[in-house]
Amino acid sequence: MRSGGDFEGGAGGGMLSKLVGPRYVQLLQNWTPTLVTWGGVAGTGLIWFTDWKLVLQYVPYISGKFKTED
C-alpha cells in the first residue's frame, strides 16, 4: 500500500482527500495507470478507424506522402 502520493501531498495539504475522502483518493491512485493505458488504446483506435490522412497530414515526415498535384 502506498502512502502519500501525488494527489495528497504538496502545498495543497490533501485538498482532494478532504473533498472526496482518502478511500477514493487511494482508488484513483490505483486506477490511474489503467485509465491512462485504456485512454491511449482508445485514442489509437479512434485514429485507426478514422481517416489516416486527416491525422497524419500534420506529421512532418509522413505528410509528404499525402501531397497531391492539383
All heavy atoms as TSV, in Angstrom:
chain	resi	resn	atom	element	x	y	z
A	1	MET	N	N	0.831	-1.168	0.000
A	1	MET	CA	C	0.000	0.000	0.000
A	1	MET	C	C	0.880	1.237	0.000
A	1	MET	O	O	1.826	1.350	0.748
A	1	MET	CB	C	-0.899	-0.014	1.224
A	1	MET	CG	C	-1.950	0.987	1.041
A	1	MET	SD	S	-3.284	1.173	2.059
A	1	MET	CE	C	-3.890	0.270	3.125
A	2	ARG	N	N	0.567	2.179	-0.879
A	2	ARG	CA	C	1.362	3.392	-0.973
A	2	ARG	C	C	0.864	4.419	0.030
A	2	ARG	O	O	-0.317	4.486	0.342
A	2	ARG	CB	C	1.245	3.990	-2.367
A	2	ARG	CG	C	1.903	3.151	-3.408
A	2	ARG	CD	C	1.898	3.864	-4.708
A	2	ARG	NE	N	0.611	3.643	-5.367
A	2	ARG	CZ	C	0.306	4.108	-6.551
A	2	ARG	NH1	N	1.175	4.823	-7.205
A	2	ARG	NH2	N	-0.856	3.866	-7.089
A	3	SER	N	N	1.792	5.222	0.491
A	3	SER	CA	C	1.384	6.309	1.385
A	3	SER	C	C	1.879	7.621	0.826
A	3	SER	O	O	3.007	7.733	0.380
A	3	SER	CB	C	1.970	6.097	2.787
A	3	SER	OG	O	3.372	6.119	2.731
A	4	GLY	N	N	1.017	8.616	0.816
A	4	GLY	CA	C	1.382	9.947	0.356
A	4	GLY	C	C	1.733	9.980	-1.118
A	4	GLY	O	O	2.884	10.006	-1.473
A	5	GLY	N	N	0.764	9.994	-1.971
A	5	GLY	CA	C	1.002	10.007	-3.398
A	5	GLY	C	C	0.930	11.404	-3.972
A	5	GLY	O	O	0.997	12.410	-3.269
A	6	ASP	N	N	0.800	11.478	-5.280
A	6	ASP	CA	C	0.746	12.754	-5.969
A	6	ASP	C	C	-0.500	13.550	-5.605
A	6	ASP	O	O	-0.499	14.766	-5.671
A	6	ASP	CB	C	0.749	12.525	-7.490
A	6	ASP	CG	C	2.039	11.888	-7.960
A	6	ASP	OD1	O	3.044	12.058	-7.264
A	6	ASP	OD2	O	2.022	11.223	-9.012
A	7	PHE	N	N	-1.546	12.865	-5.234
A	7	PHE	CA	C	-2.812	13.550	-5.021
A	7	PHE	C	C	-2.964	14.097	-3.596
A	7	PHE	O	O	-3.837	14.897	-3.348
A	7	PHE	CB	C	-3.971	12.597	-5.313
A	7	PHE	CG	C	-3.974	12.123	-6.725
A	7	PHE	CD1	C	-3.585	10.841	-7.042
A	7	PHE	CD2	C	-4.343	12.964	-7.752
A	7	PHE	CE1	C	-3.582	10.401	-8.344
A	7	PHE	CE2	C	-4.340	12.539	-9.061
A	7	PHE	CZ	C	-3.961	11.258	-9.354
A	8	GLU	N	N	-2.138	13.660	-2.681
A	8	GLU	CA	C	-2.322	14.077	-1.294
A	8	GLU	C	C	-1.296	15.088	-0.823
A	8	GLU	O	O	-1.587	15.931	-0.008
A	8	GLU	CB	C	-2.262	12.863	-0.365
A	8	GLU	CG	C	-3.438	11.939	-0.529
A	8	GLU	CD	C	-3.415	10.843	0.496
A	8	GLU	OE1	O	-3.077	11.140	1.655
A	8	GLU	OE2	O	-3.710	9.700	0.143
A	9	GLY	N	N	-0.081	14.985	-1.295
A	9	GLY	CA	C	0.996	15.809	-0.759
A	9	GLY	C	C	1.038	17.202	-1.351
A	9	GLY	O	O	0.131	17.655	-2.031
A	10	GLY	N	N	2.122	17.900	-1.080
A	10	GLY	CA	C	2.348	19.212	-1.651
A	10	GLY	C	C	1.731	20.321	-0.831
A	10	GLY	O	O	1.316	20.151	0.309
A	11	ALA	N	N	1.677	21.490	-1.462
A	11	ALA	CA	C	1.199	22.684	-0.775
A	11	ALA	C	C	-0.309	22.647	-0.536
A	11	ALA	O	O	-0.813	23.361	0.312
A	11	ALA	CB	C	1.558	23.927	-1.592
A	12	GLY	N	N	-1.041	21.824	-1.291
A	12	GLY	CA	C	-2.486	21.767	-1.137
A	12	GLY	C	C	-2.933	21.146	0.171
A	12	GLY	O	O	-4.034	21.363	0.636
A	13	GLY	N	N	-2.088	20.353	0.792
A	13	GLY	CA	C	-2.423	19.760	2.077
A	13	GLY	C	C	-3.510	18.711	1.994
A	13	GLY	O	O	-4.320	18.571	2.905
A	14	GLY	N	N	-3.546	17.952	0.911
A	14	GLY	CA	C	-4.550	16.905	0.788
A	14	GLY	C	C	-5.912	17.438	0.437
A	14	GLY	O	O	-6.915	16.984	0.966
A	15	MET	N	N	-5.964	18.400	-0.454
A	15	MET	CA	C	-7.223	19.024	-0.820
A	15	MET	C	C	-8.194	18.013	-1.440
A	15	MET	O	O	-9.380	18.025	-1.134
A	15	MET	CB	C	-6.965	20.164	-1.794
A	15	MET	CG	C	-8.157	20.973	-2.134
A	15	MET	SD	S	-7.609	22.371	-3.098
A	15	MET	CE	C	-9.094	22.823	-3.894
A	16	LEU	N	N	-7.664	17.116	-2.278
A	16	LEU	CA	C	-8.535	16.120	-2.894
A	16	LEU	C	C	-9.077	15.146	-1.862
A	16	LEU	O	O	-10.252	14.772	-1.903
A	16	LEU	CB	C	-7.776	15.363	-3.995
A	16	LEU	CG	C	-8.586	14.368	-4.811
A	16	LEU	CD1	C	-9.721	15.086	-5.525
A	16	LEU	CD2	C	-7.703	13.654	-5.793
A	17	SER	N	N	-8.242	14.750	-0.904
A	17	SER	CA	C	-8.720	13.810	0.116
A	17	SER	C	C	-9.740	14.463	1.044
A	17	SER	O	O	-10.612	13.786	1.573
A	17	SER	CB	C	-7.552	13.250	0.924
A	17	SER	OG	O	-6.905	14.262	1.647
A	18	LYS	N	N	-9.659	15.761	1.236
A	18	LYS	CA	C	-10.687	16.457	2.023
A	18	LYS	C	C	-11.993	16.549	1.263
A	18	LYS	O	O	-13.069	16.537	1.847
A	18	LYS	CB	C	-10.208	17.873	2.363
A	18	LYS	CG	C	-9.083	17.913	3.361
A	18	LYS	CD	C	-8.653	19.337	3.620
A	18	LYS	CE	C	-7.442	19.370	4.526
A	18	LYS	NZ	N	-6.933	20.724	4.722
A	19	LEU	N	N	-11.893	16.601	-0.066
A	19	LEU	CA	C	-13.078	16.749	-0.901
A	19	LEU	C	C	-13.831	15.429	-1.066
A	19	LEU	O	O	-15.052	15.385	-0.921
A	19	LEU	CB	C	-12.685	17.302	-2.271
A	19	LEU	CG	C	-13.798	17.619	-3.250
A	19	LEU	CD1	C	-14.679	18.736	-2.698
A	19	LEU	CD2	C	-13.223	18.023	-4.586
A	20	VAL	N	N	-13.106	14.334	-1.352
A	20	VAL	CA	C	-13.777	13.073	-1.639
A	20	VAL	C	C	-13.486	11.974	-0.632
A	20	VAL	O	O	-14.142	10.952	-0.637
A	20	VAL	CB	C	-13.415	12.550	-3.050
A	20	VAL	CG1	C	-13.937	13.479	-4.109
A	20	VAL	CG2	C	-11.937	12.326	-3.196
A	21	GLY	N	N	-12.492	12.131	0.180
A	21	GLY	CA	C	-12.167	11.123	1.174
A	21	GLY	C	C	-10.966	10.289	0.766
A	21	GLY	O	O	-10.700	10.087	-0.416
A	22	PRO	N	N	-10.247	9.800	1.745
A	22	PRO	CA	C	-8.999	9.077	1.460
A	22	PRO	C	C	-9.212	7.749	0.718
A	22	PRO	O	O	-8.349	7.321	-0.027
A	22	PRO	CB	C	-8.390	8.837	2.832
A	22	PRO	CG	C	-9.499	9.025	3.802
A	22	PRO	CD	C	-10.474	9.957	3.171
A	23	ARG	N	N	-10.357	7.132	0.902
A	23	ARG	CA	C	-10.619	5.856	0.208
A	23	ARG	C	C	-10.642	6.062	-1.301
A	23	ARG	O	O	-10.057	5.283	-2.062
A	23	ARG	CB	C	-11.951	5.283	0.670
A	23	ARG	CG	C	-12.338	4.025	-0.070
A	23	ARG	CD	C	-13.616	3.426	0.508
A	23	ARG	NE	N	-13.939	2.205	-0.182
A	23	ARG	CZ	C	-14.936	2.101	-1.060
A	23	ARG	NH1	N	-15.688	3.140	-1.329
A	23	ARG	NH2	N	-15.164	0.957	-1.656
A	24	TYR	N	N	-11.297	7.126	-1.756
A	24	TYR	CA	C	-11.411	7.392	-3.177
A	24	TYR	C	C	-10.106	7.923	-3.760
A	24	TYR	O	O	-9.811	7.692	-4.931
A	24	TYR	CB	C	-12.572	8.340	-3.446
A	24	TYR	CG	C	-13.889	7.698	-3.112
A	24	TYR	CD1	C	-14.597	8.078	-1.981
A	24	TYR	CD2	C	-14.400	6.678	-3.904
A	24	TYR	CE1	C	-15.792	7.461	-1.665
A	24	TYR	CE2	C	-15.586	6.060	-3.593
A	24	TYR	CZ	C	-16.290	6.457	-2.470
A	24	TYR	OH	O	-17.457	5.837	-2.163
A	25	VAL	N	N	-9.325	8.604	-2.961
A	25	VAL	CA	C	-8.001	9.036	-3.413
A	25	VAL	C	C	-7.137	7.815	-3.675
A	25	VAL	O	O	-6.444	7.728	-4.690
A	25	VAL	CB	C	-7.329	9.981	-2.379
A	25	VAL	CG1	C	-5.892	10.248	-2.744
A	25	VAL	CG2	C	-8.102	11.273	-2.261
A	26	GLN	N	N	-7.180	6.834	-2.785
A	26	GLN	CA	C	-6.414	5.605	-2.968
A	26	GLN	C	C	-6.902	4.829	-4.196
A	26	GLN	O	O	-6.104	4.302	-4.960
A	26	GLN	CB	C	-6.513	4.728	-1.719
A	26	GLN	CG	C	-5.670	3.476	-1.786
A	26	GLN	CD	C	-4.183	3.781	-1.846
A	26	GLN	OE1	O	-3.712	4.706	-1.195
A	26	GLN	NE2	N	-3.457	3.021	-2.613
A	27	LEU	N	N	-8.223	4.765	-4.390
A	27	LEU	CA	C	-8.757	4.103	-5.578
A	27	LEU	C	C	-8.290	4.796	-6.859
A	27	LEU	O	O	-7.918	4.141	-7.836
A	27	LEU	CB	C	-10.286	4.083	-5.536
A	27	LEU	CG	C	-10.917	3.035	-4.632
A	27	LEU	CD1	C	-12.419	3.261	-4.535
A	27	LEU	CD2	C	-10.616	1.650	-5.149
A	28	LEU	N	N	-8.294	6.122	-6.853
A	28	LEU	CA	C	-7.848	6.878	-8.021
A	28	LEU	C	C	-6.367	6.637	-8.293
A	28	LEU	O	O	-5.959	6.456	-9.443
A	28	LEU	CB	C	-8.112	8.369	-7.824
A	28	LEU	CG	C	-7.735	9.278	-9.000
A	28	LEU	CD1	C	-8.534	8.899	-10.233
A	28	LEU	CD2	C	-7.970	10.721	-8.624
A	29	GLN	N	N	-5.560	6.583	-7.242
A	29	GLN	CA	C	-4.137	6.308	-7.416
A	29	GLN	C	C	-3.917	4.911	-7.985
A	29	GLN	O	O	-3.037	4.709	-8.824
A	29	GLN	CB	C	-3.401	6.435	-6.088
A	29	GLN	CG	C	-3.250	7.859	-5.615
A	29	GLN	CD	C	-2.646	7.937	-4.229
A	29	GLN	OE1	O	-2.571	6.945	-3.521
A	29	GLN	NE2	N	-2.230	9.124	-3.845
A	30	ASN	N	N	-4.702	3.955	-7.564
A	30	ASN	CA	C	-4.549	2.594	-8.053
A	30	ASN	C	C	-5.011	2.439	-9.502
A	30	ASN	O	O	-4.447	1.660	-10.255
A	30	ASN	CB	C	-5.323	1.610	-7.175
A	30	ASN	CG	C	-4.687	1.461	-5.809
A	30	ASN	OD1	O	-3.512	1.744	-5.613
A	30	ASN	ND2	N	-5.483	1.029	-4.849
A	31	TRP	N	N	-6.051	3.169	-9.899
A	31	TRP	CA	C	-6.629	3.020	-11.227
A	31	TRP	C	C	-6.027	3.935	-12.276
A	31	TRP	O	O	-6.294	3.773	-13.471
A	31	TRP	CB	C	-8.137	3.252	-11.166
A	31	TRP	CG	C	-8.869	2.042	-10.693
A	31	TRP	CD1	C	-9.261	1.767	-9.420
A	31	TRP	CD2	C	-9.266	0.926	-11.483
A	31	TRP	NE1	N	-9.884	0.554	-9.370
A	31	TRP	CE2	C	-9.896	0.011	-10.628
A	31	TRP	CE3	C	-9.143	0.608	-12.827
A	31	TRP	CZ2	C	-10.418	-1.191	-11.083
A	31	TRP	CZ3	C	-9.662	-0.588	-13.272
A	31	TRP	CH2	C	-10.290	-1.472	-12.406
A	32	THR	N	N	-5.225	4.925	-11.884
A	32	THR	CA	C	-4.666	5.885	-12.840
A	32	THR	C	C	-3.867	5.216	-13.958
A	32	THR	O	O	-4.096	5.530	-15.132
A	32	THR	CB	C	-3.834	6.954	-12.113
A	32	THR	OG1	O	-4.687	7.676	-11.224
A	32	THR	CG2	C	-3.201	7.920	-13.088
A	33	PRO	N	N	-2.938	4.294	-13.683
A	33	PRO	CA	C	-2.212	3.672	-14.798
A	33	PRO	C	C	-3.121	2.907	-15.768
A	33	PRO	O	O	-2.919	2.952	-16.981
A	33	PRO	CB	C	-1.248	2.703	-14.116
A	33	PRO	CG	C	-1.123	3.184	-12.720
A	33	PRO	CD	C	-2.422	3.842	-12.393
A	34	THR	N	N	-4.129	2.247	-15.244
A	34	THR	CA	C	-5.062	1.518	-16.095
A	34	THR	C	C	-5.870	2.479	-16.959
A	34	THR	O	O	-6.048	2.242	-18.161
A	34	THR	CB	C	-6.014	0.674	-15.230
A	34	THR	OG1	O	-5.229	-0.190	-14.411
A	34	THR	CG2	C	-6.968	-0.128	-16.074
A	35	LEU	N	N	-6.339	3.563	-16.368
A	35	LEU	CA	C	-7.123	4.537	-17.127
A	35	LEU	C	C	-6.288	5.203	-18.211
A	35	LEU	O	O	-6.777	5.441	-19.321
A	35	LEU	CB	C	-7.713	5.583	-16.179
A	35	LEU	CG	C	-8.739	5.069	-15.184
A	35	LEU	CD1	C	-9.139	6.172	-14.206
A	35	LEU	CD2	C	-9.955	4.521	-15.899
A	36	VAL	N	N	-5.043	5.505	-17.912
A	36	VAL	CA	C	-4.157	6.109	-18.909
A	36	VAL	C	C	-3.900	5.129	-20.053
A	36	VAL	O	O	-3.926	5.507	-21.228
A	36	VAL	CB	C	-2.831	6.567	-18.254
A	36	VAL	CG1	C	-1.798	6.938	-19.295
A	36	VAL	CG2	C	-3.077	7.733	-17.313
A	37	THR	N	N	-3.679	3.871	-19.723
A	37	THR	CA	C	-3.437	2.853	-20.749
A	37	THR	C	C	-4.648	2.699	-21.659
A	37	THR	O	O	-4.523	2.705	-22.886
A	37	THR	CB	C	-3.095	1.502	-20.098
A	37	THR	OG1	O	-1.940	1.667	-19.275
A	37	THR	CG2	C	-2.845	0.440	-21.144
A	38	TRP	N	N	-5.830	2.548	-21.073
A	38	TRP	CA	C	-7.026	2.391	-21.888
A	38	TRP	C	C	-7.354	3.655	-22.669
A	38	TRP	O	O	-7.928	3.586	-23.765
A	38	TRP	CB	C	-8.215	1.958	-21.038
A	38	TRP	CG	C	-8.175	0.494	-20.738
A	38	TRP	CD1	C	-7.921	-0.087	-19.535
A	38	TRP	CD2	C	-8.349	-0.574	-21.663
A	38	TRP	NE1	N	-7.934	-1.452	-19.659
A	38	TRP	CE2	C	-8.192	-1.780	-20.955
A	38	TRP	CE3	C	-8.619	-0.633	-23.034
A	38	TRP	CZ2	C	-8.307	-3.020	-21.574
A	38	TRP	CZ3	C	-8.720	-1.874	-23.630
A	38	TRP	CH2	C	-8.573	-3.035	-22.905
A	39	GLY	N	N	-7.014	4.811	-22.127
A	39	GLY	CA	C	-7.184	6.054	-22.880
A	39	GLY	C	C	-6.294	6.085	-24.114
A	39	GLY	O	O	-6.712	6.527	-25.186
A	40	GLY	N	N	-5.056	5.613	-23.954
A	40	GLY	CA	C	-4.152	5.526	-25.100
A	40	GLY	C	C	-4.650	4.542	-26.146
A	40	GLY	O	O	-4.570	4.792	-27.352
A	41	VAL	N	N	-5.170	3.414	-25.690
A	41	VAL	CA	C	-5.728	2.415	-26.611
A	41	VAL	C	C	-6.935	2.997	-27.346
A	41	VAL	O	O	-7.079	2.823	-28.565
A	41	VAL	CB	C	-6.111	1.129	-25.853
A	41	VAL	CG1	C	-6.946	0.200	-26.726
A	41	VAL	CG2	C	-4.866	0.428	-25.350
A	42	ALA	N	N	-7.787	3.687	-26.635
A	42	ALA	CA	C	-8.971	4.290	-27.260
A	42	ALA	C	C	-8.569	5.362	-28.266
A	42	ALA	O	O	-9.154	5.445	-29.360
A	42	ALA	CB	C	-9.885	4.884	-26.190
A	43	GLY	N	N	-7.578	6.179	-27.930
A	43	GLY	CA	C	-7.104	7.206	-28.861
A	43	GLY	C	C	-6.510	6.600	-30.117
A	43	GLY	O	O	-6.778	7.059	-31.236
A	44	THR	N	N	-5.711	5.551	-29.941
A	44	THR	CA	C	-5.128	4.866	-31.096
A	44	THR	C	C	-6.217	4.220	-31.943
A	44	THR	O	O	-6.171	4.278	-33.176
A	44	THR	CB	C	-4.114	3.798	-30.634
A	44	THR	OG1	O	-3.117	4.439	-29.836
A	44	THR	CG2	C	-3.473	3.100	-31.800
A	45	GLY	N	N	-7.190	3.607	-31.302
A	45	GLY	CA	C	-8.301	3.009	-32.043
A	45	GLY	C	C	-9.115	4.043	-32.800
A	45	GLY	O	O	-9.542	3.795	-33.928
A	46	LEU	N	N	-9.306	5.198	-32.204
A	46	LEU	CA	C	-10.045	6.270	-32.876
A	46	LEU	C	C	-9.313	6.719	-34.130
A	46	LEU	O	O	-9.921	6.886	-35.190
A	46	LEU	CB	C	-10.247	7.452	-31.925
A	46	LEU	CG	C	-11.020	8.633	-32.475
A	46	LEU	CD1	C	-12.469	8.222	-32.753
A	46	LEU	CD2	C	-10.972	9.787	-31.496
A	47	ILE	N	N	-8.001	6.896	-34.021
A	47	ILE	CA	C	-7.210	7.279	-35.187
A	47	ILE	C	C	-7.223	6.157	-36.227
A	47	ILE	O	O	-7.292	6.404	-37.424
A	47	ILE	CB	C	-5.771	7.642	-34.777
A	47	ILE	CG1	C	-5.783	8.928	-33.958
A	47	ILE	CG2	C	-4.869	7.788	-35.983
A	47	ILE	CD1	C	-4.456	9.272	-33.335
A	48	TRP	N	N	-7.162	4.918	-35.776
A	48	TRP	CA	C	-7.134	3.779	-36.688
A	48	TRP	C	C	-8.412	3.700	-37.529
A	48	TRP	O	O	-8.367	3.414	-38.711
A	48	TRP	CB	C	-6.968	2.489	-35.878
A	48	TRP	CG	C	-6.882	1.272	-36.727
A	48	TRP	CD1	C	-7.893	0.434	-37.081
A	48	TRP	CD2	C	-5.710	0.760	-37.358
A	48	TRP	NE1	N	-7.428	-0.576	-37.870
A	48	TRP	CE2	C	-6.082	-0.400	-38.061
A	48	TRP	CE3	C	-4.375	1.168	-37.385
A	48	TRP	CZ2	C	-5.173	-1.141	-38.785
A	48	TRP	CZ3	C	-3.473	0.410	-38.106
A	48	TRP	CH2	C	-3.876	-0.719	-38.792
A	49	PHE	N	N	-9.560	3.944	-36.896
A	49	PHE	CA	C	-10.829	3.804	-37.593
A	49	PHE	C	C	-11.287	5.069	-38.305
A	49	PHE	O	O	-12.295	5.048	-38.997
A	49	PHE	CB	C	-11.923	3.335	-36.628
A	49	PHE	CG	C	-11.729	1.903	-36.209
A	49	PHE	CD1	C	-11.418	1.592	-34.907
A	49	PHE	CD2	C	-11.843	0.871	-37.128
A	49	PHE	CE1	C	-11.230	0.274	-34.512
A	49	PHE	CE2	C	-11.657	-0.442	-36.753
A	49	PHE	CZ	C	-11.348	-0.748	-35.438
A	50	THR	N	N	-10.573	6.169	-38.119
A	50	THR	CA	C	-10.917	7.395	-38.843
A	50	THR	C	C	-9.972	7.539	-40.023
A	50	THR	O	O	-9.132	6.698	-40.291
A	50	THR	CB	C	-10.822	8.635	-37.930
A	50	THR	OG1	O	-9.495	8.729	-37.404
A	50	THR	CG2	C	-11.830	8.571	-36.821
A	51	ASP	N	N	-10.080	8.624	-40.715
A	51	ASP	CA	C	-9.259	8.883	-41.890
A	51	ASP	C	C	-7.818	9.166	-41.476
A	51	ASP	O	O	-7.546	10.135	-40.774
A	51	ASP	CB	C	-9.841	10.075	-42.645
A	51	ASP	CG	C	-9.157	10.312	-43.965
A	51	ASP	OD1	O	-8.447	9.405	-44.440
A	51	ASP	OD2	O	-9.351	11.405	-44.528
A	52	TRP	N	N	-6.896	8.294	-41.874
A	52	TRP	CA	C	-5.488	8.469	-41.518
A	52	TRP	C	C	-4.934	9.774	-42.054
A	52	TRP	O	O	-4.125	10.430	-41.413
A	52	TRP	CB	C	-4.657	7.315	-42.079
A	52	TRP	CG	C	-4.641	6.132	-41.192
A	52	TRP	CD1	C	-5.373	5.006	-41.334
A	52	TRP	CD2	C	-3.853	5.947	-40.014
A	52	TRP	NE1	N	-5.095	4.131	-40.311
A	52	TRP	CE2	C	-4.162	4.684	-39.501
A	52	TRP	CE3	C	-2.926	6.729	-39.347
A	52	TRP	CZ2	C	-3.575	4.190	-38.355
A	52	TRP	CZ3	C	-2.338	6.233	-38.208
A	52	TRP	CH2	C	-2.662	4.978	-37.717
A	53	LYS	N	N	-5.343	10.163	-43.236
A	53	LYS	CA	C	-4.802	11.381	-43.840
A	53	LYS	C	C	-5.159	12.614	-43.015
A	53	LYS	O	O	-4.387	13.559	-42.940
A	53	LYS	CB	C	-5.325	11.544	-45.265
A	53	LYS	CG	C	-4.772	10.528	-46.218
A	53	LYS	CD	C	-5.307	10.766	-47.611
A	53	LYS	CE	C	-4.809	9.707	-48.561
A	53	LYS	NZ	N	-5.324	9.938	-49.914
A	54	LEU	N	N	-6.314	12.575	-42.415
A	54	LEU	CA	C	-6.753	13.695	-41.595
A	54	LEU	C	C	-5.805	13.926	-40.421
A	54	LEU	O	O	-5.496	15.060	-40.071
A	54	LEU	CB	C	-8.176	13.440	-41.076
A	54	LEU	CG	C	-8.815	14.536	-40.235
A	54	LEU	CD1	C	-9.047	15.764	-41.094
A	54	LEU	CD2	C	-10.112	14.044	-39.651
A	55	VAL	N	N	-5.313	12.864	-39.846
A	55	VAL	CA	C	-4.428	12.957	-38.689
A	55	VAL	C	C	-2.974	13.123	-39.120
A	55	VAL	O	O	-2.240	13.972	-38.622
A	55	VAL	CB	C	-4.587	11.714	-37.783
A	55	VAL	CG1	C	-3.604	11.739	-36.639
A	55	VAL	CG2	C	-6.011	11.609	-37.274
A	56	LEU	N	N	-2.549	12.306	-40.082
A	56	LEU	CA	C	-1.138	12.254	-40.442
A	56	LEU	C	C	-0.670	13.412	-41.320
A	56	LEU	O	O	0.522	13.547	-41.554
A	56	LEU	CB	C	-0.828	10.925	-41.134
A	56	LEU	CG	C	-0.953	9.706	-40.234
A	56	LEU	CD1	C	-0.658	8.446	-41.032
A	56	LEU	CD2	C	-0.019	9.801	-39.049
A	57	GLN	N	N	-1.554	14.254	-41.785
A	57	GLN	CA	C	-1.128	15.398	-42.577
A	57	GLN	C	C	-0.334	16.401	-41.741
A	57	GLN	O	O	0.378	17.238	-42.284
A	57	GLN	CB	C	-2.324	16.085	-43.220
A	57	GLN	CG	C	-3.235	16.796	-42.247
A	57	GLN	CD	C	-4.429	17.400	-42.936
A	57	GLN	OE1	O	-4.470	17.485	-44.163
A	57	GLN	NE2	N	-5.415	17.810	-42.176
A	58	TYR	N	N	-0.402	16.284	-40.428
A	58	TYR	CA	C	0.330	17.189	-39.545
A	58	TYR	C	C	1.649	16.616	-39.048
A	58	TYR	O	O	2.381	17.295	-38.346
A	58	TYR	CB	C	-0.545	17.573	-38.341
A	58	TYR	CG	C	-1.799	18.293	-38.762
A	58	TYR	CD1	C	-3.036	17.648	-38.713
A	58	TYR	CD2	C	-1.755	19.593	-39.240
A	58	TYR	CE1	C	-4.191	18.297	-39.117
A	58	TYR	CE2	C	-2.898	20.244	-39.648
A	58	TYR	CZ	C	-4.112	19.594	-39.578
A	58	TYR	OH	O	-5.238	20.232	-39.978
A	59	VAL	N	N	1.963	15.364	-39.386
A	59	VAL	CA	C	3.230	14.744	-39.008
A	59	VAL	C	C	4.252	15.113	-40.083
A	59	VAL	O	O	4.039	14.813	-41.260
A	59	VAL	CB	C	3.084	13.213	-38.872
A	59	VAL	CG1	C	4.412	12.572	-38.528
A	59	VAL	CG2	C	2.031	12.878	-37.833
A	60	PRO	N	N	5.356	15.764	-39.716
A	60	PRO	CA	C	6.263	16.337	-40.715
A	60	PRO	C	C	6.762	15.369	-41.793
A	60	PRO	O	O	6.642	15.646	-42.976
A	60	PRO	CB	C	7.431	16.862	-39.886
A	60	PRO	CG	C	6.858	17.118	-38.543
A	60	PRO	CD	C	5.793	16.078	-38.362
A	61	TYR	N	N	7.316	14.246	-41.458
A	61	TYR	CA	C	7.913	13.355	-42.450
A	61	TYR	C	C	6.857	12.637	-43.281
A	61	TYR	O	O	6.988	12.494	-44.494
A	61	TYR	CB	C	8.810	12.323	-41.747
A	61	TYR	CG	C	9.426	11.325	-42.697
A	61	TYR	CD1	C	10.441	11.693	-43.561
A	61	TYR	CD2	C	8.946	10.018	-42.747
A	61	TYR	CE1	C	10.987	10.788	-44.447
A	61	TYR	CE2	C	9.487	9.109	-43.625
A	61	TYR	CZ	C	10.508	9.493	-44.472
A	61	TYR	OH	O	11.040	8.591	-45.337
A	62	ILE	N	N	5.792	12.225	-42.632
A	62	ILE	CA	C	4.768	11.425	-43.300
A	62	ILE	C	C	3.857	12.284	-44.168
A	62	ILE	O	O	3.312	11.814	-45.160
A	62	ILE	CB	C	3.954	10.634	-42.251
A	62	ILE	CG1	C	4.888	9.704	-41.492
A	62	ILE	CG2	C	2.835	9.845	-42.884
A	62	ILE	CD1	C	4.242	9.000	-40.335
A	63	SER	N	N	3.708	13.563	-43.844
A	63	SER	CA	C	2.757	14.404	-44.569
A	63	SER	C	C	3.122	14.545	-46.041
A	63	SER	O	O	2.244	14.803	-46.867
A	63	SER	CB	C	2.659	15.771	-43.906
A	63	SER	OG	O	3.911	16.449	-43.996
A	64	GLY	N	N	4.386	14.385	-46.409
A	64	GLY	CA	C	4.786	14.481	-47.815
A	64	GLY	C	C	4.189	13.390	-48.675
A	64	GLY	O	O	4.027	13.553	-49.893
A	65	LYS	N	N	3.830	12.284	-48.110
A	65	LYS	CA	C	3.246	11.169	-48.864
A	65	LYS	C	C	1.815	11.483	-49.320
A	65	LYS	O	O	1.306	10.848	-50.236
A	65	LYS	CB	C	3.230	9.898	-48.017
A	65	LYS	CG	C	4.600	9.380	-47.675
A	65	LYS	CD	C	4.486	8.119	-46.848
A	65	LYS	CE	C	5.859	7.583	-46.508
A	65	LYS	NZ	N	5.788	6.339	-45.756
A	66	PHE	N	N	1.159	12.432	-48.689
A	66	PHE	CA	C	-0.242	12.706	-48.979
A	66	PHE	C	C	-0.441	13.934	-49.852
A	66	PHE	O	O	-1.560	14.326	-50.113
A	66	PHE	CB	C	-1.036	12.875	-47.680
A	66	PHE	CG	C	-0.986	11.652	-46.793
A	66	PHE	CD1	C	-0.522	11.744	-45.499
A	66	PHE	CD2	C	-1.412	10.430	-47.262
A	66	PHE	CE1	C	-0.485	10.627	-44.701
A	66	PHE	CE2	C	-1.376	9.313	-46.481
A	66	PHE	CZ	C	-0.909	9.418	-45.182
A	67	LYS	N	N	0.638	14.559	-50.323
A	67	LYS	CA	C	0.509	15.747	-51.164
A	67	LYS	C	C	0.007	15.338	-52.539
A	67	LYS	O	O	0.450	14.361	-53.120
A	67	LYS	CB	C	1.827	16.484	-51.267
A	67	LYS	CG	C	2.216	17.154	-49.973
A	67	LYS	CD	C	3.468	17.972	-50.121
A	67	LYS	CE	C	3.781	18.616	-48.776
A	67	LYS	NZ	N	5.020	19.361	-48.810
A	68	THR	N	N	-0.927	16.116	-53.049
A	68	THR	CA	C	-1.469	15.846	-54.374
A	68	THR	C	C	-1.101	16.997	-55.302
A	68	THR	O	O	-0.973	18.141	-54.881
A	68	THR	CB	C	-2.992	15.690	-54.326
A	68	THR	OG1	O	-3.564	16.880	-53.801
A	68	THR	CG2	C	-3.398	14.513	-53.465
A	69	GLU	N	N	-0.943	16.676	-56.545
A	69	GLU	CA	C	-0.661	17.690	-57.564
A	69	GLU	C	C	-1.991	18.155	-58.139
A	69	GLU	O	O	-2.673	17.437	-58.854
A	69	GLU	CB	C	0.208	17.089	-58.680
A	69	GLU	CG	C	1.545	16.581	-58.188
A	69	GLU	CD	C	2.455	17.692	-57.689
A	69	GLU	OE1	O	2.366	18.812	-58.232
A	69	GLU	OE2	O	3.218	17.445	-56.755
A	70	ASP	N	N	-2.390	19.376	-57.783
A	70	ASP	CA	C	-3.662	19.915	-58.283
A	70	ASP	C	C	-3.426	20.856	-59.430
A	70	ASP	O	O	-2.563	21.608	-59.535
A	70	ASP	CB	C	-4.435	20.632	-57.182
A	70	ASP	CG	C	-5.008	19.639	-56.174
A	70	ASP	OD1	O	-5.222	18.484	-56.551
A	70	ASP	OD2	O	-5.243	20.065	-55.033
